[in-house]
């Protein structure tokens, strides 16, 4: 049996898994995201216990994903200062001496949703996670978009809503960007309580759905994805998706003529098909790509 390592590297915790060639998780654990000196040895020790053939990493960013760059696989201008300029790809390659594949955490999740989840069979989709931060992975013709750097959906500008009691968003770079106004820390700063504790009907959700609908409208008008998938901790509220859909339809004002819009976007703006496993499954697929064997090649 072939086994592979998968790492979903997040700002709060690192999720580590060992998976077989069919994508079944055999072992899984998590460790807090502290400094590299504290966190890396724990992760390397975990993966060394198993005969993994390759490792896939879906990592918080920004990342240098240009294969010809001398800094390829390095975390760059992250607000997590201890990890800034950290060569996470090279560190694992040197420690484990196996092929390692890397992409952003949201690109990894988007890859998994296209191959195994809610966007199967589609050419263009957008996966967005709304949690401690906000990030987006854009898939076009089956591949994640890498350009000048990689898309930073969470840092697009949004219009502050009149009912917002917070005068300035909490992004240290941009203030009133999507992440600064709609990520988990901004919700907690605004109301003094975490998003998971806020009940249905709280004014927080009118604001949150308003900001996320601005994202959806911008995405639909910019690159017309065939599906928008919204995941992450903040989205773990059953009532939130319908609010976002309704506000998105309203904001479009009939401009996008398509049956999906006419139907209220109920099958267009959706939750992840893989639930909370999109990220770790995407990391597994990156490991398979690093070994140059795709899951469908298994006999």
N, C-alpha and C positions, 0 to 999 in steps of 0.2 A: 504494500500500500504506500503510495506517495503522499507525503504530507507537506504542507506549506504554512509559512508564517504570515499573519496579517496583523497590522498595527493601525489602529485608528487613533492618531495623535491629536488630542484636543487640548484646549487651553486649560481645562480643569482637571481632566484625567486622561490617561493613556489606556486604551482598551487593546489587549493583546489576545490573539487567538491562534491556535494550531488547527488546521482544517485539512481534510482529506481531498482526494482528487475530484470528489463529487460535490464539494462545497459544504460538507457536514462539519460542524464545529466539534472537535474532539476535546479540546481544552480551551478554557478562556479565563482570563483574570484581568484586573485593572490596577493601576497604580496612580497615585496623585501626580499631577504635573508640577514638579518642583524645578530645581535647576538641572541643567544637563548633567552636572557632576553627581547629583543625587539620583536622578531618574534613569539615566542611561544604563548604569551597571545592573539595576534591577531588571530592566527589559532584556538586556543581553543575556543575563543569567537564565531568564525564563526560556528564551528561544534556544539556548544551548542545550536544554534538556531533551530536545526532540531532533530527529534527523530531517529537519526541514530542507527542502530542495531549493527554495527561493523565498524571499520575503517581499511583501507589498506594503507600502506605507501610504496612507491617506493622511496628510499632515496639515495642521493649521498653517496659515501663511502670513504674509506673502512668501512665495518660494521662487527661486531661480530654476525655471524648468526648460531652459535652452540647453539642449544636449551638447552644443559646442562651446558653451561658456565654461570658464575655469571654475565658476562658482555653482555649476550645475548641482542640484540637489541640496542647496544651502537655503536655510531660512533667512530671510532678508529683514525688511523693516517692520518686524512685528512689534506691537506694543508690549509683548512679553519680553522684557528687556534681557533677561538671562539667556534667552534663546536667540537673540538677534545675531545674525551672521554665523549661526551654528550649522556645520556641515552634516546634517542628519543622515543623508544618503551615504556619504563616505564613511561615517562613523560605524554604521551597521555593516557595510561591505568589509571594512577592515576587521571588525570584531568577529563576524560570522563566516567570512570567506565563501559567500554564496551570492548568486545574482539577487539584486535588490531593485525593485521598481518603486517609483515615487510619483505622486501627484498631490494636488490639494485635497483636503478631506472632502470638500463638496464635489470636486470632479470625480473622486472615487465613488461617492454615493450616487452621482448622476450616471456613471458607467454601469453600476449595479442595477439601477432602476431601468435602464435601457435594455440590458441583457436579461434581467431576471424579474423585474418588478413592474411598476405601473406604466412604463413607457415602452414596453416591448413592441417591436415592429415599427416604431416611429423613427423618422430621420432627424427631427429637431425637437429637443426638449430642454427645459430648464428645471434644475433642482435647486431649491433654496432652503437653507437651514436657518432657523430663527431660534437662537439660544443665547449663550454668553456673548456671542457676536452674531453677525449675519453674513453669510457667504453664499455664493451661487456658482453652480457648475453648469455650463452650457454645452450641450452635445449637438453637433451638427454633422450629419451623415455618419453617425456612429462613433465620432471621435470627439474628445473634449477639446474645446477651443483654447489654444495657446497662441498668443500673438506677441505684441510688444513685451508683455509679461503674461498675466492671465486675468480673466475678467474679475473685477472686484465689485460685484453687484451690491454688496452691503454698504458700499460707500458712495452710491449715487446720491445726488442731491434730491431732497424731497421738500415739499412746501409745508412749513409748520402749520398745524391746524389751529384755528382760532380758540378752540376749547382747551388747548394744551396749557396746563398751569406751569410747565417747565419752560423757563425763558431761553435756555440753551441746551442743546443735546450734549451727551457726555462723551462723544468721540474725541480723543485728544488731538486728532489730526484735522477733522472737518466740522466738529460741532454738530450742525443740523444736517447730517447725512442720515440715511436710513438706519444704519447701525446705531448712530448717536441718539436717535429718537425712538427706535422700536425694538432694540435688543433687550435681553433680560435685565442687564444692569440699569438701563435707562428707565425701565418700568419700575424697578425697585427704588431708584433715586426719586422718581416722580411721586410715588405713592407711599414710600416707606415700608413696603411689604413686597415679598417676591411674587412673581407672576403666578407661580403654582398655587399660592394661597388666596389669590384674588377670585371672588365668586363671579358667577354669571350675573350680568346686569350692572357690574361695576363700570363706571365711566372709562376705566382703563381700556376696556375692550373696544369701545367706540373709536378711541384714538388708535389703538393697535391695528384694527381692521382698516381704518382710514389710511394709515401709513403703508400697510402692506398692499392695499389696493393700488396705491400710487406706483408701487413696484410692478405689480402685475400689468397695469396699463402701459407703463414704460417698456416693459419686456414685449408685450404684444405688438406695440407700435414700432419697436426697434428691430427685432429679428423674428417675430411671428412664430414662436415655438408652437408645436402641435400639442404640447401639454406643459402645464406648470405644476410642479410637485413641491409642496411646502411641508418641510419636516422640522425637527428640532424640538427642544424642550418647551418653548413658549407655545408651540402649536398643539400641545397635548390637551386641548380644550375642544370638545366636540362642537360647541356652538360657534367657534371662531371662523372656520372655513366658510359656512354659509354667509356670515357677515362680510367677509372679504369678497366673495363672489358678487353679492348684491351691490356693494360699493363699486366694484370694478365695472359691472354692467352699467351702472348709473354714470360713472365717469367717462365711459366710452361714448355716451350720447348717441348710440346708434351708428357710429362711424365704421366699426368693423362688422361688415355684413357676413355673417357665417352662422350656420345652424347651432354651433356650440354656444355662441353668444345668445341666440334666441332661446336656447334651453336653459339659460341662467348659469352657464359655465359649471354645472354640477359634475360633468365628466371631464372637465378641462382643468380647473384648479382643484387639485386632489391631494390627498395624503399619500405618503410613500407606500408603494405596494409591498415593500419589505419591512414595513413598520420601523422599528428602531435598529434594524440590522443592515440598512443600506450602506453605512460607512464601512463596517467591517467586511461585508461581502465585496464591496468595491476594492478594498485593500487586498483581499484574496485574489480578485481578478487581476490586479496589478502584479501580484506575485506570479500568476500563471503567465502573464505577458512577459515578465522578466525572464522566465524560463523558455519563452517562445513556444509554449504549448497552451492552447485555449481549451476550456472545459469541453466544448463540443467535439474535440479531437479524441476524447476518451472512447475506447471501445468496450 
